[in-house]
């Protein structure tokens, strides 16, 4: 079935700020994002933490219909979005009849597991520098927009990155200032952070890990 036919049957357009579902709710639908952006958040110690910012082609909310358990996160429209809303039976028919969708689901679930494990690794770090660097590297991998000059644009503000890595905005800004002095990142814009060279970012993280393990000598 063509995309326009799918949208005519299952689609809806949602405006920024609209909550598609909330953490703890019982879910009977999953979503496929065709256009726009969706922010996935989770309450941690009474505060909403951003888990992911999803773009076109992503699907979300599937766990509620796969395991019949309450939603584990909240989905909020970040940019005007066109989504397909699929009930359990429609989703099952799509998976059974389309091997490509089934493979994509398996890969997506594996990526989600990797992402969750990486987020746990970020939050376990006591060193603010390591948290910011590992968190920024993670977002560059999953959300980054590669540029012709080799840099990667990460569509997060400094405040959003701080929220993700569990630090105050001031702590996060101080680490980003150091990365700018090292010419690893460029000054943040109002809605993104530019990583000049992701490999250098990863190398700096490895340096911090070695220093923590062996000390300064």
Secondary structure, 3 states (H helix, E strand, C coil): CCHHHHHHHHEEEECCCCEEECCCCCCCEEEEEEEEEEEEEEEECCEEEEEEEECCCCEECHHHHHHCCCCCCEEEEEEEEEEEEEEHHHHHHHHHHCHHHHHHHHHHHHHHHHHHHHHHHHHHCCCHHHHHHHHHHHHHHHCCEECCCCCEEECCCHHHHHHHHCCCHHHHHHHHHHHHHCCCEECCCCCCEEECCHHHHHHHHHHHHHHHHHCCC
